[in-house]
Amino acid sequence: MAKDKKRYKRRGRRSKTRGFASWSLGKKIGAILGGTLVTVAAIGAVIVASKLSKINTVKLDTDKLSVSKEAKKRGSGYLNVALFGVDSRDNDLDKGTRSDTIMIASLNKKTMKVKIASIYRDTLSEQEDGTLNKINAAYSYGGPEGALSVLNKNLDMNIEHYVTVNFNSMIDIVDSVGGIDIDVQEDEVPYICGYVQEIMKVTGKLSPGVTEPGTQTLNGVQATAYARIRYTAGDDFRRAERQRAVLQKVVEKLQQASPAQLNKIIDKVFPEVSTNFTMTEILEYAKDAFDYELGETTGFPFDKTTDTLGNVGSVVIPVTMESNVKQLHSFFYGESDNYDVSSTVSDISAKIEKKAGNRDADTDESTQEFMQQPEETYSGNSGTTKNSSGSTGTTGSTSYRSGTSGNSGTSGSTGTTGSTTGSTTGTSTGSGTSTGTGSGTTGSTGTTGNGTSTGDTSTGTGGESTGGEGTTE
């Protein structure tokens, strides 16, 4: 037993001399740091997982996305993502909502450059069931899976990922980065104010309107309103440009954001986003996010015209789908002499030509006809107008509907214009009554102006004076 006990003691001493106490200082520090890093990494993984869990992640059936073998081969080395902005006031980001914004972002994994193409939402295209309809109908009928399928089938693309956002997410992103600088044109001011009112009503977020043109910092509500304008010259084509401009400004701000800002954006925006990116994929692409460079942007189709077709409505007609798809591939992937569109795209192109006839492309987007837009009503901001004798009257509210809004009637010397209402046919009338108080012998009288707008031409005639007398001093 003594021997056993002795051997036991020796083993004890031997184990002590080989333990932590005998390690060198460098080895001890390494062990401590290693353990700390593992702990930090584990905590970081938990935090990241908790953040990403807020995203509405959807699993799509890749076999139903209509990606051909040729498209997959041609798009190798690129990550193509469809970006959808849906007309949803809540967090319903699935089918049943209109995709007012459709973009394709293509990342060249080698150069780290991103190119973006807006797909005009009214583009005539073949749907999953073989019928011809506006391309934004695909999301409404089939959700993101159906929308990706239609994009891939009509454009020979290999898009397997998507990101969908709504009004709230765009507002929150812009606000979180401190707003974006936009050069607002004079004809855009009243529409921004009108959309601001509508957006405030449906989101509960408060914001002033825009009072004058020029470069200025727009908050989230104002930037979203700006991106929705579609009634100025250029119609929906110009709106797509505005949307790309907003996206570009947001990306620039995000790449300059601090970790604290990014954390705030993630907490606020992720619950308002739907995507089929997995957590692994998000982490993989996120680590290079600050190296991505936003390059050229464009709109599709390139060569086009507009018309109203039976059973479809007002549409953008590609002239032709074949030639436009070739241009799109050249834009994303560069010139290639060996690329010919698939037989599927050729068949769709012939189908569109049969439906719409042999067309010539319009050379100037600003001269194309105004598209018949979905009916939409909102109330404009009230403002103030100073009259000629020093007093101030209040302008009437403005209500716009789809179509071209009419001009208000000619205002009197002291009064202000009244409300203006435009109809869906593009004809509108305005009338108003106002009374002012002036300094001097008597106050000027207000007037009622009556105006009529038909088509693209507006005429106005002065109305009779109905305002009461002003006060005397």
Buried (B, 14 or more C-beta within 10 A) or exposed (E): EEEEEEEEEEEEEEEEEEEEEEEEEEEEEEEEEEEEEEEEEEEEEEEBEEBBEBBBBBEBEEEEBBBBEBBEEBBEEBBBBBBBBBBBBEBEBBBEBBBBBBBBBBBBEEEEBBBBBBBBBBBBBBBBEEEBBBBBBBBBBBBBBBBBBBBBBBBBBBBBBBBBBBBBBBBBBBBBBEBBEBEBEEEBBBBBBBBBBBBBEEBEBEBEBBEEEEEBEBBBBBBBBBBBBBBBBBBBBBBBBBBBBBBBBBBEBBBEBEEEBBBBBBEBBBBBBBBBBEBEEBBEBEEEEEEBEBEEBBBBBBBBBBBEBEEBBBBBBBBBBBBBBBBBBEBBBEEEEEBEBBEBBBBBBEBBBEBBEEBEBBEEBEEBEBBBBEEBEBBBBEBEBEBEBBBEBEBBBBBBBBBBBBBBBBBBBBBBBBBBBBBEEBBBBBBBBBBBBBEEEEBBBBBBBBBBBBEEEBEBEBBEBBBEEBEEE
